Amino acid sequence: QAQLVESGGGLVQPGGSLRLSCAASGLSFSAYAMSWYRQAPGKERVYVAVETSAGGSINYLDSVKGRFTMSRDDAKSTVYLQMNSLQPDDTAVYYCNARLIGLRYYWGQGTQVTVSS
């Protein structure tokens, strides 16, 4: 069965950095468009970075442009989210998503990122 497992979340001070990882198993990773979403308390889940196709161009949430970078390693079936210059408003549960466009999608369990002094 397909599974996505996020890791790398935690508590960080404003201005700090974290790198999230999402390890995929049970799916043909290279065929899936990967994305990161986040959900803050009381808010809807929104995309942070989304591939428009598997391994294709990436759209970023405006508020994270220039600070966050998504990358993927097909050999390791892993997608990353490098987060720099973190701000309190970045506090959220971050979710990994794998999408086979038009057919199916999967979510990870989420990892908490808290930015606070």
VENSUL-V547009 format. One record per pair of residues at least 4 apart in sequence whose C-alpha atoms are under 6 Angstrom apart, sorted by sequence separation. I is the first residue (numbers start at 0). J is the second residue. D is the distance in whole Angstrom. If there is no record, write none. Layout:
BEGIN
i,j,d
I,J,D
I,J,D
END
This chain:
BEGIN
i,j,d
51,55,6
63,67,6
72,76,6
99,103,5
38,43,6
50,55,6
51,56,6
59,64,6
72,77,5
99,104,6
38,44,4
50,56,6
71,77,6
98,104,4
37,44,5
50,57,4
71,78,4
97,104,5
37,45,6
49,57,5
70,78,6
97,105,5
36,45,5
49,58,5
70,79,5
96,105,6
36,46,4
48,58,6
69,79,6
96,106,5
7,18,6
35,46,6
36,47,5
48,59,4
69,80,5
95,106,6
7,19,5
35,47,5
47,59,6
68,80,6
95,107,5
6,19,6
35,48,5
47,60,5
68,81,5
94,107,6
6,20,5
34,48,6
67,81,5
5,20,5
34,49,4
67,82,5
94,109,4
5,21,4
34,50,6
93,109,5
4,21,5
33,50,6
66,83,5
92,109,6
93,110,5
4,22,5
32,50,6
92,110,5
3,22,6
92,111,4
3,23,5
32,52,5
92,112,6
2,23,6
32,53,4
91,112,6
2,24,5
31,53,5
90,112,5
1,24,6
30,53,6
90,113,5
1,25,4
90,114,5
0,25,5
1,26,6
87,114,5
87,115,6
29,73,6
28,76,6
39,91,4
23,76,5
38,91,5
23,77,6
37,91,6
38,92,5
22,77,4
37,92,5
21,77,5
37,93,4
21,78,5
36,93,6
37,94,6
20,78,6
36,94,5
20,79,5
35,94,6
19,79,5
35,95,5
19,80,5
34,95,6
18,80,6
34,96,5
18,81,4
33,96,6
18,82,6
33,97,5
17,82,5
32,97,6
16,82,5
31,97,6
32,98,5
16,83,4
31,98,5
31,99,5
15,84,5
14,84,4
15,85,5
14,85,5
13,85,5
13,86,5
13,114,6
8,110,5
12,114,5
4,107,5
8,111,5
9,112,5
10,113,5
11,114,5
12,115,5
3,107,5
8,112,5
10,114,6
12,116,5
END
